[in-house]
Amino acid sequence: MYPEFKKLVNLIGHEITIAGYATLPKADKPCFVKTNQIIIGKIDGIPIAKTEFDSIVNLPDPEDGVYYIVSRICMDYVPFNREDVLCVDTGTTALRDENGQVIAVTQLSI
């Protein structure tokens, strides 16, 4: 299922620490989902926006042995045939500090 591994590339705009593996530096050009917002109303003068997701930006073409790590929202827009794209699993297996902030992940997710 997963071809020979060469390296992991972080496509998120902040460092990612994978427990027992490494801390990957933040991406210079993060992958993101292009959005459009439409104001659909107001509550007591506060605008209420509807966000429409458009397309994924800055996802490199596949490269043998290279696996890309993107955010969970980006993962939802990755083409189905891309087995080389993963996201961090910040669920119950993530390591958190005393304030509940994720300090490391222990696994990746599809």
N, C-alpha and C positions, 0 to 999 in steps of 0.2 A: 504494500500500500504506500509506504513512504520510501522513496529512493534514497540512495547513499547520502548521508548527512555531511555537509561541509561547514555550514555556519548558520546562525540565527541573525536576522536583521530586524532591529526595532524600528517600526514605522510610526511610533507614537511620539508625541511632543514632550515626553518626560522620560527619565530613566526607568528601567524595569529591572527589578532584582528577582532572579529565579533562584530560590533557595537551593544550595548545594551545587549550583552551576556557575553563575556569574551575574554581574550587574551590567546590563546593556545600555550604552549611552543613548540619549534622546536623539530622535531623527532630526536632521537638518531641514528636511522637507517632509513633514508628517503627512500621512495618509488621512484623508477625511472624507466625509460625505457632504457634497454640495447641497445646500438647502435654500429654500425660498420661504419667506414668511409673509402671511397675509393677516392684517388686522381684521378680526371678525366681530369685534365689539369692544365695549368698555364697561368696567364696573367702577362706579364712583370716580370716573375720569382716568382710571388705570387701563391702558390698552391690553386687550387679550389677543394674542397672536396664535395662529395655526401654522405649524411648521410642516412643510412638504419636503420630503427627502427626494433628491434628484439623482445624483450619480456619484460614484466613488472617484476620488482625485488622488494622484500621486501613488498609485499601486504599480510597482514595476512589473514588467513582464517576467514570467517564470525563468529561473536559472537553475541548472542542474545542481542539486544538493543544497540549495539555499532555501531557507524557510523564513517567511516574513511574519512579524507579529504586528497586528493591528488592534484598534480598539474594538470593543464589543459591537458598537453601532456600525462600524465599518464592516465587520464580519458579516452582518446581515445583507450587505450589498456586494460581496465578493461573488464572482461567477462560480456556479456549482462545480465546474471542472478544475478549480484551483485547490488542489490538495496541499499546496505549498504555503498556504496562508492560514495562520492560527491567531488566536487571541489569548490574553491572560485570563486565567480562571480566578476571579476575585471572590468566589463563594466561600463556603465553609472551610475549604482547605487552605485558604490564604492566611499568612501570618500577619497579625495586627498588633499595633502598639496599644498602650493603655487608653488612648483616646478613640480606638476603633479604626484608625487609619491603616490601610494596607502598607506593610513595609517590605513584603516579599510574597511571591506566589510560589506554590509548590508544583503546579502543573499548568499545562496549556490546554486550550479547548478549541473545538471546531464549531 
